[in-house]
Amino acid sequence: MTNKEIGKYGENLAKEYLIKQGFSIITTNFHYSKIAEIDIIAKKDNVIHFVEVKTRTSDFFGTPMEAIGKKKLESIYHASLFYIQQNKIFLKFQIDAIGIILDKDKNPTFNFIENINI
């Protein structure tokens, strides 16, 4: 699998994971600009969740969560503000991240961190 295919596969796994956790998926791959994209926008308990997904086939070069830096979180934050304003949403919101490591058989291990502060 290419890195792009691994990323898309991970996003689909993340959507399934969130649905099993009681989330409703609102949209995926929301583009704010050339540098800002939100992988998954979901809702649970009247809170909007802007979710970044990182998928890796090993943690040899670092965990998926280590690949989500401050600059990326800031771009997600600005994109989420734009999305809220554009869609006239009056709910609490937060930024979450799902790190996925796939084993050799493509079985995932999930690490879900909610309400990340920048």
N, C-alpha and C positions, 0 to 999 in steps of 0.2 A: 504494500500500500504506500502511496505517496503521502507526504505530510498533509496535503490538502484533503486527501481521502480520510486520513486518520482523524483530522479535525472535524470533518463532516460526520463521520461515524460517532465520534465522541459527543457532538452536539445532539445527535439523535438519541444516544444513550442517556444523556443528561435530561432531555425532555421526558423520556420514559421514567427516569428516576424521580423527577419532580412531580409528575402525574401520580405516581405511586405514593408520594408523600402528601398528596392532597392539593397540589397546586393546579391551577388552570393556566394553560399556556395562552397568552394573548397574541404574541407574534414572535418571530425569530428573525435574526439577521437584520435588525433595524439599523439603517445607515444614516448617520448624522452628517458626516463629512467623509472626505477621502481617508482621514486618519481615525475616525471614530465609528465603531460599530458595536452594537449591543447584541450578543449572541442570542439570548432568550429574555423575553419580557413575560413575566408570569404574575399571577395574583393568588393570594391566599389570605384568608381572614382580613379582608379589606386593606391589605397592604400590597403595593405594587413592588415586585422584585425585579431588579435589573441584574441579570446573571451573566457573568463571564465564565466561559468554559475553556479549559486547557486540557488537552489529551496528549499523553506520551506513551511510548511503548516500553520505557524503562525510566528509572530515576538516576541513571548513570551520570547525566549532565545536570542533574537537579530535578526537584519535584515539579509537577505542573504548577503548584501554587507559587513556587519561587520565580516562575516565568511571568507572574503578574506584578508588575512594578507600579510605583507611585504614578508615573506618567500615564500608564494605561488606566489606572483607577480614576485619575483626574479626567481623562477623555470620556470615560463611561459616565462619570458624574455630570459633565456638561451635556452629553448626549441625553441623559435621563431628564435633565431639566428642560431641554428642548422638547422631548417627547411629552412630558407632563403639560407643558404650556400649549403645545400644538393640539393635544387631545383634550384639553380642559379637564384634567383629572384633579380631583380634590381629595386625594387619599394620601396616607403616609406612604413613603417609599424607602427602599433601601437597596444597597448594592451587595450582591452575594457572589460567590465564586464556587465552581465545582471543578476540582482537579480529578482527572481520571488517568489511571495507569492500566494499560492493557497487558495481559500476559501473552505468552506465545500463541495461545488459542483464542485470543481476542476477548477473554473474559475480563470484565472491568473491576477495578477497585476504586471506590468513590471516596473523595474527601470534600465534604460540603461545608463551607464556611458562610454563615449568614451575617448580615449587617456589618459590613466592613467599613471602618472609619478611615477617612483619608487623612 
